[in-house]
Amino acid sequence: MTGKQKKKWEEVYSNMLAITSLQPWEKISESVPLIYHKKDCDEPVVFSIWGYSSDICGVACYFSFHDYLCAMKRLKSKNLKNEPIFLLQNMILGLWGDREEVSKENKELIKELSLKFRGKGGWLFFETYAERCEPRFLTYEETVLLADALGNLCLMLEAVFKKGLKVDFENGETVQRSSGDDGVWYNAAVGYKNIQELLPVTVISQSEQLDALAAMPAGSRTVELDERCMPVPARDDKTGVAYCPLLISAADSTSGEPLVLRYVSYDEDREDALYDVIEEIAEKFGKPKQIKINDEFTRWSIGDFCEKAGIKLNCQQKPLKQIDKIMSEAFSDSGIFDVPTEEEPEREEKSKVINIDRRNTQTLVIAVSLGKGCYRHIKISGGATLEELHSVILDAFGFEDDHAHVFFLNNKAWSDEGYYSRYIEDEERFSCDVTLSQALEEKQKFLYIFDFGDEWRFQCRVLSIKGEACSEAEIVRSVGEAPEQYPDYEDFE
């Protein structure tokens, strides 16, 4: 690291530590945008204070209104798929977290800056998030932008918490920092309820296709339309970027006939891909009368397009039954870990046969929690496989084994290392081939994820390993009522 880079990083950490001393997360919720208008820039920086009434806190920096609004729409969406948060946003995040969350690059940086962090939730680090991509370490250019942004955010918060600027955060006011005509910088209390009005008018790029679609007579078909990120990253051949492909699928709402199944790659525009799918449905099957979705973010993205095309858009909170059926069958056949290529190689499905090593003389006690106040302690043989542990966990929480699963032994969700599953391309990573004695150590934390649609996350920890045989798995402690696997959903407007 050059002296110039080190100095800029010192500025980033200094600004964030100054912000932390003001404890803004005690007064400002994540939904309140704080706005900094840079000189000679069309787009402002929008900050979101993460951690309102929470132990985990930080600052998210969005470098345009559009990125901020997209993130808020995704976070507030009544979206049943519960995709990991890193798939949804374009931002730089400074976060106070646990040591195991800190990347190798951030740890090396902290050491070089002679900073000391310790304790649960006591590590400050920074990452860049790009939609559908894995979080990564900041470039120098991003460090320069962040240093300036956090410095100005600090001045904004000092105006409120030290200099008495009156801002009613709970009733639609926020802080806006900008340069006046006299060249002096001002911090002012402003309303933010109409922040979307500050965005430029969206121009739908497929105007010719839209005109043709609008001129088509509406048919009688109702279509279910869904978009979701595939949680296991692929890698872009050109740039080497690890990203999660977006899957757009459509089915006839009555017959369940699959209409479109399309993967959106790293360099494709998501909204354009959605428009293209609707146009493809119209060309092949006739213009649909109605499109059903269950994601507010999708409605926000294609609502104007559908209205101009003369297609009714129905957003509901209950699951899309035909889409879910297609996804379930697709995942059962090929596995969630398969990323489509032009020449998809054939391979045999790995059998779900569980061969337990009954000669193993170890017994593990594993704590498995599903949210606060709901956990089970499981006693199980070290000769049992991860596959059997998967079945025991589901039984312990009363879940049906009707979806795919994955173990992340490094405790990092959707990382491309340390995972084991039933269906997978890597022959050394089948969960039915690895015993618990081979995979786990005492006090080890790991993550078990079940159902890649609803994405149930079970946090696991090896409490003890004893040198004694165990013939059958047993629940030795049960606390809290497990949530319903399939709650009843009601329609919403």
Secondary structure by P-SEA (a helix, b strand, c coil): ccaaaaaaaaaaaaaaaaaaaacccccccccbbbbbbcccccbbbbbbbccccccbbbbbbbccaaaaaaaaaaaaccccccccccccccbbbbbbcccccccaaaaaaaaaacccccccccccbbbbbcccccbbbbcaaaaaaaaaaaaaaaaaaaaacccccccccccbbbbbbbbccccbbbbbbbbccccccccccccccaaaaaaaaaacccccbbbbbbbbbccbbbbcccccbbbbbbbbbbcccccccccbbbbbcccccaaaaaaaaaaaaaaccccccbbbbccaaaaaacaaaaaaacbbbbbbcccaaaaaaaaaaaaaacccccccccbbbbbcccccbbbbcccccbbbbbbbbccccbbbbbbbbccccaaaaaaaaaaaaccccccccccccccccccccccccccccccccccccccccccccccccbbbbcccccbbbbbbbbcccccccccccccccccccccccccbbbbcc
